[in-house]
C-alpha cells in the first residue's frame, strides 16, 4: 500500500486530456469514435477504453494504456495551443517550396457573375516573364527551396498559351539549375481545350487541372456563360469526354442556392465521363463564398450559400475528403507563395490578383531577402502573414476546430475584418463520425488494391 501511495498519477506527471478530442457514439455499435484534431488521428474505442481515457489524468503514470493514448494524441504532456502557435510561425516561411500563381493574362472569355476578378485585355510581355524568372531564382535562394510549383491562373490562362510555354522553359531551367523539382497545375474554364493544348500542357509539366461545372446544361450556363452570352456546358463536357487528358482533373462545382439540387446529377455525370473517356476526373462541391462581387450580385442571383443544413453537408464532405491539419489556412499565409498578374504586380491571395490596390509590390523590384522594405505597400504583405497562426482572435484560439481551420480564410480577415468559421462548427460529433467512416472506406479501398496487386 505504501508503494502505491508513492506512484504519481499521469496528471501529476504532467499529462492532460487533449483539448482537441471529439467523442461520438458509432450508430448500431457499442463503440465510440475518438478523434484528435491536433494530431489528425481517429480511432474506435470500447466503452471501457473511453472511460479510461476520460480518467487518464488519475491513472498511475506507468499504466500501459497511457502509451496508446499519448501516441494517438488523445493525451498530451505539453501545451498544444502553444505548440500550434510555434509550428505556425515556422510554417509561415514555407516548407522548402516556392509556389507562384501566374496569370499570363487577366482577359477571359467567360462572364461569371460571382467572379472576384477584374478582367482586362493584354498578355504578359517578355520583360515581365524575364522578371518572373529572376524573382523565382531569388525566392529559391532565399528559402533554400527544393521545389518550384507554378499554378497557371487568370483570367483564362489558355488565352495566353504562348506565355505558358515560354515561361515554363525559363522556370524549368532555373529549377534545374538550383536542383529543385519543378511542377505545375492550371485553373481553366476548359472551354478552349484542344488535344494539342492538352498535350502542350502535359509537356509543360502540368500535373493537375481545375475545371468548373455549375450543374447540368442550363444550370451551368446560367452562371458560366461566354462574354456577351452563350452556352458553354456542351463544349466543356465534350472536351472532357473526347480529349485524352494525361493529368488529373478536379471538377469544381460552385454550389449556390440556385444549383444545390444539381449535386447528385453532376456527380453522376462526372463519373460517367471519367468511365467513358478514361480520364482522371474527380468531382467536388464548393459553396460560393463571400466576396465583393458575389455579395453585390448574390441578392439577385441567389448565389450565396447560407449556413444552413445543405452548406453544412457540402462543407463537411469537402473537409472530410481533404482532411489535414492546418498550420496556416492557405498559401496567402506563407512567405514563399506569391501571385503575379500579367503586368508583374505581386499579391498574397489569388483573389486579389489583377486588383492593383491589393498588390504589395512589383516583380522587377521586390527582394525576398528584404521583403518589407522593398515592397511598394508593405501592409498588403504583412497583413496576410500576420493573419496566420498564431491568431489574435480569442474565439479562434478557444475553438476545438482551430487545428483544422487555422483561424479561417485570411482574405476574410484582411479584407472584411471577420472570420469565416467552418460550416460544421456546431456539429463536431457528426464530423467525427463522417471522418471515421471515410477513413474506413479508404482503408478498405487500399486493402482491395493490395489484394488485386
N, C-alpha and C positions, 0 to 999 in steps of 0.2 A: 504493500500500500504506500509506503513511504517513497518507493521509487516512482510510482505513478504520479505522486504529487509533484515530483521534480521535472516531469515531462512537460515541455511547453506545448501550448496549443499552436495550431497553424497561424491563428491570428496574432498570438504573442511573438511568433517568429517572423511576422511582417506580411503574411498573406491575407488577401481580402478577396471577396467575391467580385468578379468584374462588374463594373457599372454598365457594360455594353452587352450583357446577356439578355436574350429573349427566350421565353419558355412558351410552348404551345402543346396542347394535347393532340396527339395524332388521332384523327377520327377512326372509329371502329378498331381501336387498339388500346392496349394497356401501357403503351409507351408514350414518351414525350420528346418533342424536338427541343434541343438546346442549341441556340445559335449565338455565337460570339461575333459581333460586328467588327471588333477591332482586329481580330485575327482572321476573320472570314471562315471560321470553321463551324460546321453544322453536324450534329450527331444525334442519334436516337438513344434515349436513356430510359431505363425502367423507373418505376415509382420509387423504389428503394435507392437507386443511384441518384435520382433527383433530390430525394430527402438528404442524402449525404452531401450533395453539392450545396444545398441551402444551409447546411450546418457545417460547412467546410472550415470555417474560422474557429470552430470549437473542437475540431478533431485534433488528436495528437499530431504534432508536426511530422512524425515519421509514418503516419498512416499510409498504406500503399496506394490508395485511390487518389491521393493528392497529386501524385506524379502525373496521372492521367488527366486530371482537371487542369493542371498547370500547362501541360503540353498542348492542350486544346485552347488555352487562353481563358477558360472559364473561371480561373482564379489567377491572381497576379500578385507579385511582391514589389511592384513599382507603381508610380502614378501614371496611368495610361494616358490621361489627357495631356500631361506634361510631355510624355514621350511622343505623342502625336504632334504636339507643337514643335518639338525639336526635329522630328522627322520631316515635318512640313517645311521648316526653314532650309533643311538640307536639300529637299526635293525641288525647291524653287530655283536652284541653279541648273536643274536638268539632270538627266541620267545618262550622261555621255552621248547625248543625241542632240543634234541640231535639226530643228524642224522648221521649214519655210513653207508658208502658204502663199503661192504666187499667182497673181491674176494677169495673164497675158493681155487681157482686155477687160474693161468693165461694160462693154457692149453686150447686149443679149437679144436673142430672137424671141424670147418669151416676155409676157407682161403679167406676172403673177401678183395678185392683189395683196398677198401677205409678205412679199419680198421686202427685206430690210435695206436693199441696195439702191443707190442712185446710178442708174445706167447712163453711159455716155459713149460716144463713138471714140475710136482711137485704139491703136495697137502699140504694145511696148516696143520702144526703139532699141536698136543695137547697143546704144550707150548705156541705157538702163540695164540691159541684160549683162553687160560687162561689169557694171557697178554691183549687180546682184552676185555675180560670181566672185568678185573681190570681197564682198561682205561675207559670203559663205565661208571663204577661206579664213577670214579674221575670226569668225564665230567658232569654227572648228579649233583654231589655235587657242582661243580664249578659254574654251571649255574642255579642251583635250578630248573632243568628241571622237567616238569610234563609229558613228553612223551619221549619215546625212539623209533626211527624208524630205521630200517635196510633195505638197498637195497642190495640184493644179485646180484653180478656182476661178471665179469670175463675178459678175458677168457670166457669159457662156464661154468657157475656155477653149472649146473646139473651134470657135471663130478665129482664134489665134494659134492654130496648129503649127505654123511656121516658127512661132516663138517657142513652143513646147519642144520641138525637135532641136532647134539651135541651142536653146539654153540647157537642155538636157546634156548635150555634148560638153558644154563648158563645166557644168556642175559635176558630171560624172568624172571628168578629168581631174577636177580638184579633189574629189573624194578619193580617187585612186592615188593621187599624189600624197594625200595625207593618211593613206592606209585606213580609210573609213569606208564602211559599207554604204552603198547608195541604193535608195528605193524610192518609189513614187506611188501616188494614188491620184484620183481625179474625181471631182464633183461636177457632173454634167447632167443636162436635162435629157440627153440621149437622142434628141431629135436629129442631129446632124451625123450620127454614127454611120459609117460605111465599113465594109470589110477592110478596105485599105487603111482607114483611120484606126480601126481596132488593132490591126497588125502593127501599125506605126507606134501606137501607144504601148503595145507589148515590147517592142524594140526599145522603147524609152523607159523600160523597167517599171511600168505601171503594174502593180500587183492587185489593186482594188479600185473599183469604181462605185460611186453612189449615183443612182438614178431614181428620180421621184415619180411615183404614180399616185394620184389622189383619189383613185376609185376606178370604176369601170365606165368607159365611154364618156357620156355627158358629165358624170360626176367628176371625172378628172378634168375634162375640158373647161368646166366652169371656172376652175382656179388656175389651170396651167394651159393657157392658150397662147397663140402667137401674138406678137405685137400687131395691133390693129384687128385682132380677132382671128379665129381659125383653129380648127381641131388639131390636136397633137397626139391623142391617145393611140389611134390606129398605127401611126408611123412608128411610135416608140415601141409598142408591143411587137410590131412586125420586125423591128430591128433585133429585139431580144429573142424572137423566135428563129430568125433566119441567119443571123450573123454567128460566126464561130468565135466566141469570146474566151480567150485563154486565161483570163484573170477573174477573180471573184467579183460579183456584182451585188451590192446591197440595194434592195428596192425599198426606198423610204416612202412611207405613206404619211403625209402631213394630215393628221386627223383633226377635224373640227366638227362642230355640231351638225354641219350640213352633210358630212360624209362618213360619220362614225358607223353608220349602218352598212358601209361598204367593206368593212374589215374581213368578214368571212369569205365573201366572193373574191376580193382582191388577193387574199392569201391563197385561195384555191387556184386562182389564175396563175399566180407566180409559180406555184408548184407544178402546174401543168406545163407552163412554158419551159421550166427547167427540165422536165422529163422529155418534152418534145425536142428541145434544142441540144441537150447535153451540157448546157451552160450552167455554171455555178451561180445560181440566183437565190438570194435569201431575202424574204420579206420581213420588214419590221415597221411597226407603227410608231409615230412620234407626234404627240399633241402639239398643235401650233402654239408657240409661246408668245408672250407679250413683247412687242417691240413698238416703236413709234408708228410704223406703217400699219401693222396688223391691228393696233389699238384704234387707229383712225378709221380703218375700213371695216373693222370687226362688227360694229353695230349694224351695218348694212348687209354684210355677207354672212353673218353668224359664224365667223371664222374661229373665234376664241373658244377653247375648251374651258369650262368652269371646273372647279374642283368637286365634281360630282362622282357618282359611282363609276361611270364609264371612264373618266380620266384616271381614277384610282387604278382600275383594272389595266388600262393601257400603260400607265407609268410603271406599275408593278411588273407587268410582263416584260417590259423592256429592261428594267433594272435587274430582274432575275436572270434574264438571258445574258446580260453583260455584267454580272456581279463582280465587283472588285473593291478593294479598299483604296480610298482616295486620300492621298496626302495633299493633293491640290485638285480643284474641280476640273480644270482643263488646261490646255496649253497657254491660255492667256495669263495664267498664274506663274508660268515658268519662263525664266530669263532667256533660255535658248530657243524659244519659239517666237517667231515674228511673222506677221502678214505683210505682203508687199503688193501695192496696186501697180497698174501699168505705167504710172508716172514716177514710180520709185519712192513713193511715200510709205512710211513704216507704221504698223499698227500692232496692238497686242491681241485684239479679238477680231476674228474674221467677219463678225457682224459689223465692225467699224470700217472695213476696207472700202476705199473709194469715197469716204467722208473726211475731207481734209481737217475738219475741226477736231477729229479724234486721233489724228496722226501724232506720233511723238517725235518723228524725225524723218530724215531723208537717207536713202540707201547709200548715196555718194558721200555722206558726211558723218554718219553715226559710227562711233567706235565702240564695239562691245567690251573693250578693255577699260574704257572710260565712259560708261553708258549714260550717266546722268548729265554730265557737263557737256556732252556732245549731242544731246537731244535738243530739238527745237522747242518742244513743250514737255519738259521732264515730268510734269504731273500726269500726262497721259500714259507714261510708262510706269511711274511709281505707284499710281493708284491701283493698277491691276496686280502688281507684285504684292502690294500690301493687302489686297483682298484675299490673299491665300491664307492657308493655315500658317501661324496661329490667328484665329479670328478674334476680333474685338467685340463680337456680338455675343452678349451674355446668354441669350436664349439658345444660340447655336452651341455654345460651349456646354450647356446643360442637357442638350438633346441626345438621346440614345442613338440616333441615326447620324450623328456628326462624322463617324469614321467612314461612312459610305456616301456622304454628300459634300464634306469639307467646307460647309458653310454656304453651299449653293453657287449658282451662276454669278461670276464676277461682274458681268456687264449689268446684271440687275442691280447689284450693289453700287457700282461706279456710276451708271447712267441714271438709274431710277431711285437709288437710295433705299432699297429694301431688299430683303432676302426672298428667294423663291424656294419654299420648302418642298420636299418630296411629296408627291400626291398621296402616298400611302403612310404618311407620318402617324396617323391616328389608328392604324390597323397593324401593329407590329406582329401580333400572333399570326395573322393571315399571311404576312410577308414571310415569316419564318417557315410556315408550312409549305408555301409555294416554292421557296428556295430548296427546302428539303426534297420535295417531290421532283424538282428539276435536277437536283444532284443525283437522285436515284435513277432517273431516266438516262442521264448522260453516262452514268456508270454502267448501266445495262447495255447502252449502245456501244461503249468501249469493249465490254466483255464479248458482245456479239462479234465485233470486228476482230477481236483476238481469236475467237473460235474459227472464224472464216479464214484467217491467215494461217 
